[in-house]
Amino acid sequence: MQTPIKTLTIQEVSDRAGISKHTLRFWERKLNGVITPIRTKGGQRRYTLEHILVVEEIKRLKGKGYSLDDIKRDLNRPFNSEAEHYNHQRADILANKIAEMVRTAIFSFLEEKTAKQ
């Protein structure tokens, strides 16, 4: 049996990332293919952990002064020797964020379990 994928609404992603819903929609259009949220039958956007990590990476690059065109090019760049170092850095950043989220979930679980005892 497959576990359902945890998804977040655009409002939840907006709150977590500290950016407006308008900005998320704009990035989705402007970056064409870099962020493509899942759509419900009613057309509402749903974001996965991978989407959130991409949003965080875009936010980081914007903070460094990258234009959206630069970000689109960099995040869509095929893997090659020139991009290898960049991709390893991205992988490290994403791995650290995932590890942080796992640690938080474990600590919350343990605190909840301890509180029940």
C-alpha positions as CSV (number, residue, x, y, z in Angstrom):
1,M,0.0,0.0,0.0
2,Q,1.4,3.3,-1.0
3,T,1.5,6.2,1.5
4,P,-0.2,9.3,0.3
5,I,2.1,12.2,-0.5
6,K,1.9,15.1,2.0
7,T,1.0,18.3,0.1
8,L,0.5,21.8,1.2
9,T,-1.8,24.6,-0.1
10,I,-0.4,27.7,-1.7
11,Q,-1.3,29.6,1.6
12,E,0.7,27.1,3.6
13,V,3.7,27.4,1.3
14,S,3.4,31.2,1.3
15,D,3.5,31.2,5.1
16,R,6.4,28.8,5.4
17,A,8.5,30.5,2.8
18,G,7.6,34.0,3.8
19,I,6.6,35.0,0.3
20,S,3.2,36.0,-1.1
21,K,0.8,33.8,-3.0
22,H,1.1,36.2,-5.8
23,T,4.9,35.7,-5.9
24,L,4.5,31.9,-6.0
25,R,2.0,32.2,-8.9
26,F,4.3,34.6,-10.7
27,W,7.4,32.4,-10.3
28,E,5.3,29.4,-11.6
29,R,4.5,31.4,-14.8
30,K,7.8,33.1,-15.3
31,L,10.0,30.1,-14.5
32,N,7.9,27.8,-16.7
33,G,8.6,24.3,-15.6
34,V,10.9,25.0,-12.6
35,I,7.9,24.9,-10.2
36,T,4.9,22.9,-11.4
37,P,2.6,22.2,-8.5
38,I,0.1,19.3,-8.5
39,R,-3.4,20.4,-9.3
40,T,-6.5,19.1,-7.6
41,K,-9.6,18.2,-9.6
42,G,-10.8,21.7,-8.8
43,G,-7.6,23.2,-10.1
44,Q,-6.1,24.2,-6.8
45,R,-2.3,24.1,-6.4
46,R,-0.8,21.5,-4.1
47,Y,2.9,21.6,-3.2
48,T,5.2,18.7,-2.1
49,L,8.4,18.9,-0.1
50,E,10.3,19.0,-3.4
51,H,8.4,22.1,-4.5
52,I,9.1,23.8,-1.2
53,L,12.8,23.0,-1.5
54,V,12.8,24.5,-5.0
55,V,11.0,27.6,-3.7
56,E,13.6,28.0,-1.0
57,E,16.4,27.7,-3.6
58,I,14.7,30.3,-5.8
59,K,14.4,32.6,-2.8
60,R,18.0,32.1,-1.9
61,L,19.2,32.9,-5.4
62,K,16.9,35.9,-5.6
63,G,18.6,37.1,-2.4
64,K,22.0,36.8,-4.0
65,G,20.8,39.1,-6.8
66,Y,20.0,36.5,-9.5
67,S,17.3,37.4,-12.0
68,L,14.4,35.0,-12.7
69,D,15.9,34.4,-16.2
70,D,19.2,33.4,-14.6
71,I,17.5,31.2,-12.0
72,K,15.4,29.5,-14.8
73,R,18.6,28.8,-16.8
74,D,20.5,27.6,-13.8
75,L,17.8,25.3,-12.4
76,N,17.0,23.9,-15.8
77,R,20.7,23.4,-16.7
78,P,21.5,19.9,-17.8
79,F,24.1,18.1,-15.7
80,N,27.6,18.5,-17.1
81,S,31.1,19.0,-15.7
82,E,30.6,22.8,-15.5
83,A,27.4,22.4,-13.5
84,E,28.6,19.5,-11.4
85,H,29.9,21.7,-8.6
86,Y,26.7,23.8,-8.6
87,N,24.5,20.7,-8.5
88,H,26.5,19.2,-5.6
89,Q,26.0,22.4,-3.7
90,R,22.3,22.3,-4.4
91,A,22.1,18.7,-3.3
92,D,23.9,19.5,-0.1
93,I,21.5,22.4,0.6
94,L,18.5,20.2,-0.1
95,A,19.9,17.3,2.0
96,N,20.5,19.7,5.0
97,K,17.0,21.0,4.8
98,I,15.5,17.5,4.6
99,A,17.6,16.4,7.6
100,E,16.4,19.5,9.5
101,M,12.8,18.6,8.8
102,V,13.3,15.0,9.8
103,R,14.9,16.0,13.1
104,T,12.1,18.4,13.8
105,A,9.5,15.7,13.1
106,I,11.3,13.2,15.3
107,F,11.6,15.7,18.2
108,S,8.0,16.6,17.9
109,F,7.0,12.9,17.9
110,L,9.1,12.2,21.0
111,E,7.8,15.2,22.8
112,E,4.2,14.2,22.0
113,K,4.9,10.7,23.2
114,T,6.6,11.9,26.4
115,A,3.7,14.2,27.1
116,K,1.2,11.4,26.8
117,Q,3.0,9.2,29.4
